[in-house]
Amino acid sequence: MLRAVALTAVGALMATAATAEIRIAHVYGKTGPFEAYAAQSHNGLMLGLEYATGGTMEIDGEKIVVIEKDTQLKPDIGRAQLEEAYGDDDAHIAIGPVSSGVALAMLPVAEEYERVLIVEPAVADSITGANWNPYIFRTGRNSSQDAIANAVALGGEGVTIATLAQDYAFGRDGVAAFKEALEATGAEIAHEEYVPTDTTDFTAAAERIFTKMGDIEGEKKLFIIWAGGGNPMSKINAMEPERFGVEIATGGNILAALKAYKELPGMEGATYYYYEIPQNPVNEWLVKTHFERFDSPPDFFTAGGMASGMAIVEAIKKAGGAEDTDALIAAMEGMTWETPKGQMQFRAEDHQAMQTMYHFRTEVHDGKDYGVPVLVREIGMDEMAIPVRNK
């Protein structure tokens, strides 16, 4: 009888082991203005998990289950969806969201449930800054990384810059970080312009910028920080800023947005990713596989999603499983791992991923309906003094 009970217990343990799974919740804006970003992020996540597990979608014999939640780009829904993911679905780790405003609403939920949230691709500095908590990690770049890389590319003595950005966390944080980063270059900010996220008529904003910049001597640039549809670059370019001696400048973006860059050959800036720039085995696999499966190149947020998937696998392997959140945090602080952009590292102080950025110059290439961001030089993680803002 004792032997039968023992065998039954062993069988139960074996059944539990056989059905053990690692639950990952992707909480992101599947619908709404950032739908393209979301699709890229999810495709990248799944490719990252596949690559890092050698195609098995298992870690140490435990099956990976990905649960999708749609924030609809609404902070209250994002918060509720993350609560559902941790509470009802018992997700070990969550990833997302697309929007910085939604991310800020989600951060306290991770702390409340004491589960890891990997932020990808929301950008606002405050996510790993003033609103951060120890359960938050970010594989995506932050506003300071964008800003410092663009300051390196655009700044210099005698350069005067105006900014145009959307009036919410992404735009405000981006401009603040850009201004701070420019100080070291000798460039000056002459004017800041903020417009609602759904703005389609930029005439008044552009006229205010041109009026402010018109009488300034020397090199003048209008730096645009924009996310989602309605990018103002083409409309402002049609207003002939060169009449005022103003050049348009901006950072990198998804391929669809790069169509506007074709109108501005020679424009410089800094980008997070363009599929032809990084030269490493992970990116080679990503580009080849993405063309095979989607008949298109991987895009801006595909690379970020893949980086997050690879980070998850590496962290769980190091921690010896996904159940112990404290062990996961200990494994991830200071962790380095491979991505399509090369090596990244989670900074221990604020869990922000340190990573390479790319100074580019736009060129027009045959067969491509967008302006191609051609590499000027890599800006290594050691070259960017990214502020720690969570103190």
C-alpha positions in Angstrom: 0.0 0.0 0.0 2.8 2.4 0.9 4.6 1.5 -2.3 1.4 2.2 -4.3 1.0 5.6 -2.6 4.6 6.4 -3.3 4.3 5.5 -6.9 1.1 7.6 -7.2 3.0 10.6 -5.7 5.9 10.1 -8.1 3.4 9.8 -11.0 1.8 13.1 -9.9 5.1 14.8 -9.7 6.0 13.5 -13.2 2.7 14.7 -14.6 3.2 18.1 -13.0 6.7 18.3 -14.5 5.4 17.2 -17.9 2.7 19.9 -17.9 4.9 22.7 -16.4 4.8 25.9 -18.5 6.3 29.3 -18.5 3.6 31.9 -18.9 4.6 35.2 -20.6 2.0 37.9 -21.1 2.4 40.3 -24.0 0.3 43.4 -23.0 0.4 45.8 -25.9 -1.7 48.1 -28.1 -2.8 45.6 -30.8 -5.4 48.1 -32.0 -5.2 51.9 -32.5 -2.7 54.3 -34.0 0.3 52.3 -33.0 -1.0 49.0 -34.5 2.0 48.7 -36.8 4.4 49.1 -33.9 2.5 46.5 -31.9 2.5 43.9 -34.8 6.3 44.3 -35.2 6.9 44.0 -31.5 4.9 40.8 -31.2 6.5 39.2 -34.3 9.9 40.1 -32.9 9.0 38.7 -29.5 8.0 35.3 -31.0 11.1 35.2 -33.2 13.3 36.0 -30.2 11.8 33.2 -28.1 12.2 30.9 -31.1 15.8 31.8 -31.7 16.9 31.7 -28.1 15.3 28.3 -27.5 16.7 26.8 -30.7 13.2 26.5 -32.1 11.8 24.3 -29.2 9.9 27.1 -27.5 10.9 25.4 -24.2 13.3 26.3 -21.5 14.7 23.4 -19.5 11.8 21.2 -20.6 9.1 23.7 -19.7 6.9 24.9 -22.5 6.6 28.7 -23.2 3.0 29.9 -23.4 2.5 33.5 -24.7 -0.7 35.2 -23.6 -1.8 38.3 -25.6 -3.6 41.2 -24.1 -4.8 44.4 -26.0 -4.4 47.7 -24.1 -6.2 49.6 -26.9 -3.7 52.3 -26.1 -5.7 53.3 -23.1 -3.9 53.6 -19.7 -6.9 52.2 -17.6 -7.3 49.2 -19.9 -3.6 48.6 -19.9 -3.5 48.5 -16.1 -6.6 46.2 -16.0 -5.1 43.9 -18.6 -1.8 43.6 -16.7 -3.7 42.9 -13.5 -5.6 40.1 -15.3 -2.4 38.7 -16.7 -0.7 38.5 -13.3 -3.8 37.6 -11.3 -6.0 35.4 -13.4 -3.5 34.0 -15.9 -0.7 33.8 -13.4 1.9 35.1 -15.9 5.4 34.8 -14.6 6.7 37.7 -16.7 4.9 40.4 -18.8 6.1 42.5 -21.7 4.8 45.7 -23.2 3.3 48.2 -23.9 3.7 50.3 -27.0 2.6 53.6 -25.5 4.6 55.5 -22.8 1.3 56.8 -21.3 0.0 53.2 -20.9 3.3 52.0 -19.5 3.2 54.6 -16.7 -0.2 53.2 -15.7 1.1 49.7 -15.7 4.2 50.1 -13.7 2.6 50.0 -10.2 0.8 46.8 -11.1 4.1 45.0 -11.5 5.1 46.2 -8.0 1.7 45.2 -6.5 1.9 41.7 -7.9 5.7 41.4 -7.4 6.2 40.2 -11.0 8.6 41.3 -13.6 7.5 43.7 -16.4 9.8 44.1 -19.3 8.9 47.4 -21.0 9.2 47.2 -24.8 9.0 49.5 -26.7 7.6 52.5 -24.7 10.3 55.1 -24.6 9.6 57.8 -21.9 12.5 58.3 -19.5 10.2 58.4 -16.5 9.5 54.6 -17.0 13.0 53.8 -15.8 13.2 57.1 -14.0 10.8 58.8 -11.6 8.1 56.2 -11.9 10.3 53.1 -11.8 10.2 50.3 -9.3 12.4 47.2 -8.9 10.2 45.0 -11.0 10.6 47.1 -14.1 13.2 46.3 -16.8 13.4 47.8 -20.3 14.9 46.3 -23.4 13.7 49.3 -25.5 15.7 52.4 -25.7 14.7 55.4 -23.5 14.3 59.0 -24.4 17.8 59.8 -23.2 19.4 57.2 -25.4 17.5 58.7 -28.4 18.4 62.2 -27.3 22.1 61.7 -26.7 22.6 59.8 -29.9 20.8 62.5 -31.9 22.8 65.2 -30.0 26.0 63.5 -31.1 24.8 63.4 -34.7 23.3 66.9 -34.9 24.9 69.1 -32.3 27.9 71.4 -32.4 29.2 74.9 -31.8 27.1 77.5 -33.7 24.2 75.1 -34.3 20.7 76.4 -33.3 17.8 73.9 -33.0 14.1 74.2 -32.6 12.0 71.1 -31.6 8.6 69.9 -32.5 7.0 67.1 -30.5 3.8 65.5 -29.5 2.3 66.8 -26.2 2.5 63.7 -24.0 5.1 61.8 -22.1 7.0 60.5 -25.1 7.4 64.0 -26.7 7.9 65.9 -23.5 10.5 63.5 -22.1 12.2 63.3 -25.5 12.7 67.1 -25.8 13.9 67.4 -22.2 16.5 64.7 -22.7 17.5 66.1 -26.0 18.0 69.6 -24.5 20.1 68.1 -21.7 22.2 66.1 -24.1 22.8 69.1 -26.5 24.5 71.1 -23.7 27.7 69.2 -24.1 27.8 69.8 -27.8 27.7 73.6 -27.8 24.4 73.7 -29.7 21.5 75.9 -28.4 17.7 75.3 -28.3 15.8 78.4 -29.7 12.2 77.2 -29.4 10.1 74.2 -28.3 6.8 73.4 -30.0 4.3 70.8 -28.7 1.1 69.8 -30.5 -1.6 67.2 -29.8 -0.9 63.7 -30.8 -3.7 63.7 -33.5 -2.6 67.0 -35.1 -2.9 67.0 -38.9 -2.4 70.7 -39.7 1.0 71.9 -38.7 0.8 75.4 -40.3 0.6 77.4 -37.2 3.3 75.4 -35.3 5.7 75.7 -38.3 5.1 79.4 -38.7 5.9 80.0 -35.0 9.1 78.0 -35.5 10.1 79.8 -38.6 9.4 83.2 -37.0 11.6 82.3 -34.1 14.4 80.9 -36.2 14.3 83.3 -39.2 16.7 86.0 -37.9 19.2 83.6 -36.2 22.6 83.3 -37.9 24.4 80.1 -38.5 23.3 76.5 -38.9 19.7 76.0 -38.0 17.8 72.8 -37.6 14.2 71.7 -36.8 14.4 68.4 -34.8 11.1 66.5 -35.0 10.2 63.9 -32.3 7.1 61.9 -33.4 5.5 58.5 -32.9 2.6 56.9 -34.8 0.8 58.2 -37.8 0.6 61.8 -39.0 4.3 62.5 -39.0 4.6 66.2 -39.9 7.9 66.0 -41.8 6.5 66.0 -45.3 4.0 68.7 -44.6 6.6 71.0 -43.0 9.1 70.3 -45.8 6.4 71.4 -48.3 6.4 74.7 -46.5 10.0 75.3 -47.7 11.8 75.7 -44.4 15.0 76.4 -46.4 13.5 79.9 -47.0 14.4 80.5 -43.4 17.7 78.6 -43.6 16.2 75.8 -41.5 17.0 72.1 -42.1 14.7 69.3 -41.0 16.3 66.6 -38.8 14.8 63.6 -37.0 15.7 60.3 -35.6 15.1 56.8 -37.1 11.7 55.3 -37.5 9.7 52.4 -39.0 10.0 51.7 -42.8 6.6 53.3 -43.5 7.7 56.6 -41.9 11.0 56.5 -43.8 9.1 57.3 -47.1 9.1 60.9 -46.0 12.9 60.7 -45.6 13.2 60.2 -49.3 12.4 63.9 -49.8 15.4 64.8 -47.6 18.5 63.1 -49.0 21.6 64.0 -46.8 19.5 64.4 -43.7 21.3 63.2 -40.6 20.2 61.8 -37.3 20.5 58.8 -35.0 18.5 55.6 -35.1 17.8 52.6 -32.9 17.7 50.1 -35.8 17.6 49.6 -39.5 17.9 46.1 -40.8 20.9 46.6 -43.1 23.1 48.2 -40.4 24.0 45.7 -37.7 26.4 43.0 -38.8 26.1 40.0 -36.4 24.7 36.4 -36.6 21.5 37.2 -34.7 20.5 40.0 -37.1 21.5 37.8 -40.1 19.1 35.2 -38.9 16.4 37.7 -38.2 16.6 39.3 -41.6 16.7 36.0 -43.5 13.8 34.5 -41.4 11.7 37.6 -41.6 11.9 37.7 -45.4 11.1 34.0 -45.6 8.0 34.3 -43.4 6.7 37.8 -44.0 8.1 38.7 -47.4 9.5 41.9 -46.0 12.5 43.0 -43.9 12.3 43.2 -40.1 11.4 46.7 -38.9 12.3 49.1 -36.1 10.2 47.4 -33.4 10.8 43.8 -34.7 14.3 44.1 -33.5 13.2 45.4 -30.1 10.7 42.6 -29.7 13.3 40.0 -30.5 15.7 41.5 -27.9 13.0 41.2 -25.3 12.3 37.6 -26.1 16.0 36.7 -26.0 16.3 38.5 -22.7 13.5 36.5 -21.2 15.1 33.1 -22.2 18.5 34.2 -20.9 17.1 35.4 -17.6 15.0 32.3 -16.9 18.0 30.1 -17.7 20.2 32.1 -15.3 17.6 32.1 -12.6 16.9 28.4 -12.9 13.2 28.9 -13.7 10.5 31.5 -13.9 8.7 31.0 -10.6 11.0 33.0 -8.3 10.8 36.7 -9.1 13.6 37.6 -6.8 15.9 35.2 -8.6 14.8 36.6 -11.9 15.6 40.1 -10.8 19.0 39.0 -9.5 19.8 37.3 -12.7 18.7 40.3 -14.9 20.6 43.0 -13.0 23.8 43.5 -14.9 22.9 40.7 -17.4 24.3 40.9 -20.9 22.8 39.1 -23.8 22.8 39.0 -27.6 20.3 40.8 -29.7 19.9 41.8 -33.4 21.7 45.0 -32.5 24.6 43.1 -30.9 25.1 42.9 -27.1 22.8 44.6 -24.6 23.2 44.9 -20.9 20.6 45.7 -18.2 22.1 48.5 -16.0 21.8 47.3 -12.4 20.8 50.8 -11.1 17.6 51.2 -13.1 17.3 48.1 -15.3 17.6 50.1 -18.5 19.1 48.2 -21.4 22.4 49.8 -22.5 22.8 49.4 -26.2 24.4 50.7 -29.4 22.8 53.4 -31.5 23.5 54.4 -35.1 24.4 57.8 -36.6 22.9 57.8 -40.1 22.7 59.9 -43.2 19.7 59.5 -45.6 20.3 58.3 -49.1 18.0 57.5 -52.1 18.5 54.0 -53.4 17.1 52.3 -56.5 14.3 49.9 -55.7 13.4 51.4 -52.4 10.5 53.8 -51.9 11.9 55.3 -48.7 15.0 57.2 -47.7 17.6 54.7 -46.6 19.4 55.5 -43.3 23.0 54.7 -44.2 25.4 54.2 -41.3 27.8 57.0 -40.6 29.1 55.4 -37.5 28.1 53.3 -34.5 27.6 55.1 -31.2 28.6 52.5 -28.6 26.9 52.2 -25.2 30.2 53.3 -23.6 30.0 56.6 -25.5 26.6 57.6 -24.1 26.5 58.9 -20.5 22.8 57.9 -20.0 21.6 59.6 -16.8 20.2 57.4 -14.0 16.9 59.1 -13.2 15.2 56.8 -10.7 16.9 58.2 -7.6 
